[in-house]
Structures are given as C-alpha cells and as structure tokens.
C-alpha cells in the first residue's frame, strides 16, 4: 500500500510574517482529520520498523516539517500533542545557530517589504555583468523578484550569496525579524516531547548547484554533526532543500551517513518501487483552505489537475 507523507512549513495566526503560514485553525482541522483517518508514524519509525510492525485497521501516513521556524513549537507542536500525532522536524542548522531564516525566505522578504524602487546588482552571470532597474510599482517589483529568483536560484552558492547581499544593501529599509527560528533549546524540547529531529542541510542551498562534491558533503556532514552535538544523535533522515538533488547528491547523502532522503513531488511513496533516498512527500500548502487540503490529502486534487488540459 502506498504511503502519504505530508509536508508542512509554518503554522501561525500572524500573516505579516516570514513566508506564508497555515492558520492554526486549519492546521488543527487537518491534524484532526489525519489522526482520525490514518495511523500516523514518523518517517523514521515507519521505515525502521516497516517489516516488523503489525498493520493496523487504518492506513499509515507521516507528518513532516521543513526549515525550523519558531512557530513550529509555538503553534504546531501543541496541536500535534493534543491529537497524539507523531511528526518529524527537519531543520537548517545554520538558521538555528544564527536565528535567521533561510536565504530563500530572506530574498522573498526583502522584495515584498521594501519601499525602495531602485535595484542594482553586479554579477558576472548577468548580461553586461550587472542589473540596474527602476520599479514603477510594488507589483512590478514583486514580479521582477519572482523572475529573478528563477534565474539565480541554481547559481554557484558564492555567486548567489553575493547577489543576496547586494539585494539587502539596495533594499536597506527592510530589517530582519527578531528570532524567527527555533532555538536549540526548542529543538531539544521537541525531541524530548517525542518528535523526531532530522536535517534540512546546513544553509539550505540548491544542492545540485554547489561547486563540487566537497561543498555538497559539507552541507550534509556539518548539519548532521551539529545536530549530533546539540541533541546527542546523528539524524537518520535528510530533507533536500526545494526537493533539489541528483545522483551525485544522493551518493553523498549516503556517504555522510543518512539512511533516508526526502523530496517533494505531490506523490505517495510506493514500497518496493521508490528509492528510499528519493522518498516523495505531499506539500499541504498554507494558503490552500480546507477544500484543497482535503482533496490533496486524498490524492483527488492531483487527479483533477491531470484531467484539465494545459490549453
């Protein structure tokens, strides 16, 4: 039987915040439904005990979180505990150490929050080695930011960080929020409450874009060792940032010591068919509402989309 593994990121009633957060009321409705209709396991428990565990009356499912936002312990964890719902949290260790969001979130935040209409970036990856643009509206700036993101997201990490620094310098009217991420104390509290802690790399890069094998392995090893140092165990699972990986990334994840690898493809895991280093997950989008969330949980939304022609 196929296994649905559901992915969340943020749960918060605050809308003017990092990224889009699922409202706690919708999250509770979702968790209540999942625990009533599935036997919820952590990813790690399912794969470690798959052949030795008795099958129950309800089908299995898993609940996961990526990134490590503070609201995971403030809003998500109490609801999970209320419904006795196991879950796994995959954290970006550099974001936990520095208490700043991932570069993806920082990028989006600066484009969305700035009131400045001028942007200048110098990089050898651009035609003429620079970009200089004047925006006529907030909408134009945000649309440009989305298009630019697609162009730069897989650049070498050093080039990407240079561009991000220049964006922050240009949009100097935007500040980073205070302590938006989990602390290590929070991480250990989640662990002590019975939740699993895994890795989402050290800095959340697009792994296939890193300069060489050493850089990729460093993302895996340094994150895993930092988790071991702070929690007492090396993580069993790696969650690939943005679902980005290739055969080299998988090989290096295994070399670093990870036993499972998670991606995001809106599909269920198929035992004896899917590679355990390429386990698919279903992202339950924060702004979808209950109808779409229900359809996605039960696989109906993907089937509906398949029936609708592209043009």
Long-range contacts (C-beta under 8 A, 24 or more apart in sequence): 1-59, 1-60, 1-271, 2-268, 2-269, 2-270, 2-271, 3-46, 3-60, 3-61, 3-62, 3-268, 3-269, 3-270, 3-271, 4-38, 4-61, 4-62, 4-268, 4-269, 4-282, 4-297, 4-299, 5-43, 5-61, 5-62, 5-63, 5-64, 5-262, 5-268, 5-269, 5-279, 5-280, 5-281, 5-282, 6-34, 6-61, 6-62, 6-63, 6-64, 6-281, 6-282, 6-284, 6-297, 7-64, 7-65, 7-66, 7-264, 7-281, 7-282, 7-283, 7-284, 8-63, 8-64, 8-65, 8-66, 8-76, 8-284, 8-286, 9-65, 9-66, 9-67, 9-69, 9-286, 10-67, 10-69, 10-71, 10-72, 10-286, 11-71, 11-72, 11-75, 11-76, 11-79, 12-71, 12-74, 12-75, 13-75, 14-71, 17-177, 17-180, 18-69, 18-101, 18-105, 18-109, 18-177, 18-180, 19-69, 19-101, 19-105, 19-108, 19-286, 20-285, 20-286, 20-287, 21-71, 21-286, 22-284, 22-286, 22-287, 23-286, 24-75, 24-79, 26-289, 26-290, 26-293, 27-75, 27-76, 27-79, 28-79, 28-82, 29-290, 30-284, 30-290, 30-293, 30-297, 31-63, 31-79, 31-80, 31-83, 31-85, 32-83, 33-294, 33-297, 34-61, 34-63, 34-85, 34-297, 35-83, 35-84, 35-85, 40-85, 40-86, 40-87, 41-86, 42-86, 42-87, 42-88, 42-195, 42-196, 43-88, 43-196, 43-198, 43-237, 43-260, 43-262, 43-279, 44-88, 44-196, 44-198, 44-236, 44-237, 44-260, 45-86, 45-196, 47-259, 47-260, 47-276, 48-236, 50-271, 62-86, 62-88, 63-87, 63-88, 64-88, 64-89, 64-90, 64-239, 64-262, 64-281, 65-89, 65-90, 66-90, 66-200, 66-239, 67-91, 67-92, 67-95, 67-101, 67-102, 67-105, 67-181, 67-200, 67-204, 68-92, 68-95, 68-96, 68-181, 68-182, 68-187, 68-200, 69-101, 69-180, 69-181, 69-182, 70-179, 70-180, 70-181, 70-182, 70-186, 72-182, 72-186, 72-190, 73-182, 73-186, 73-189, 73-190, 77-190, 77-193, 77-195, 80-195, 81-193, 86-194, 86-195, 86-196, 87-195, 87-196, 88-195, 88-196, 88-197, 88-198, 88-237, 89-182, 89-187, 89-190, 89-195, 89-196, 89-197, 89-198, 90-197, 90-198, 90-199, 90-200, 90-237, 90-238, 90-239, 90-262, 91-182, 91-187, 91-197, 91-198, 91-199, 91-200, 91-227, 92-200, 92-201, 92-202, 92-203, 92-204, 92-223, 92-241, 93-199, 93-201, 93-202, 93-222, 93-223, 93-226, 93-227, 94-202, 94-203, 94-204, 95-181, 95-203, 95-204, 96-181, 96-182, 96-183, 96-184, 96-187, 97-226, 99-179, 99-180, 99-181, 99-183, 100-176, 100-180, 100-181, 101-180, 101-181, 102-203, 102-204, 102-241, 103-160, 103-161, 103-164, 103-203, 103-204, 103-205, 104-153, 104-204, 104-242, 106-164, 106-168, 106-176, 107-145, 107-149, 107-164, 107-167, 108-145, 108-149, 109-174, 110-167, 110-168, 110-171, 110-174, 111-141, 111-142, 111-145, 111-167, 111-171, 112-142, 112-145, 113-171, 113-174, 114-141, 114-171, 114-173, 114-174, 115-173, 116-170, 116-171, 116-172, 116-173, 117-141, 118-170, 119-144, 119-167, 119-170, 119-171, 120-166, 120-170, 121-163, 121-166, 121-167, 121-170, 122-166, 123-159, 123-162, 123-163, 124-159, 125-152, 125-155, 125-159, 153-206, 153-209, 153-242, 154-206, 154-208, 154-209, 154-244, 155-209, 156-209, 156-210, 156-211, 157-203, 157-205, 157-209, 157-210, 157-211, 157-215, 158-211, 160-205, 160-209, 184-230, 184-231, 187-230, 187-231, 188-230, 188-231, 191-231, 196-236, 196-237, 197-227, 197-231, 197-233, 197-235, 198-227, 198-235, 198-236, 198-237, 198-238, 198-239, 199-223, 199-224, 199-227, 199-235, 199-237, 199-238, 199-239, 199-258, 200-238, 200-239, 200-241, 201-238, 201-240, 201-241, 202-226, 204-241, 205-241, 206-241, 206-242, 206-244, 207-240, 207-241, 207-244, 207-245, 207-246, 207-249, 208-244, 208-245, 208-246, 208-248, 208-249, 209-244, 213-248, 213-252, 216-248, 216-249, 216-252, 217-252, 217-255, 217-256, 220-252, 220-253, 220-255, 220-256, 220-258, 221-256, 221-257, 224-256, 224-257, 224-258, 236-260, 237-261, 237-262, 238-262, 245-278, 250-275, 250-277, 250-278, 253-277, 266-296, 266-302, 267-302, 268-299
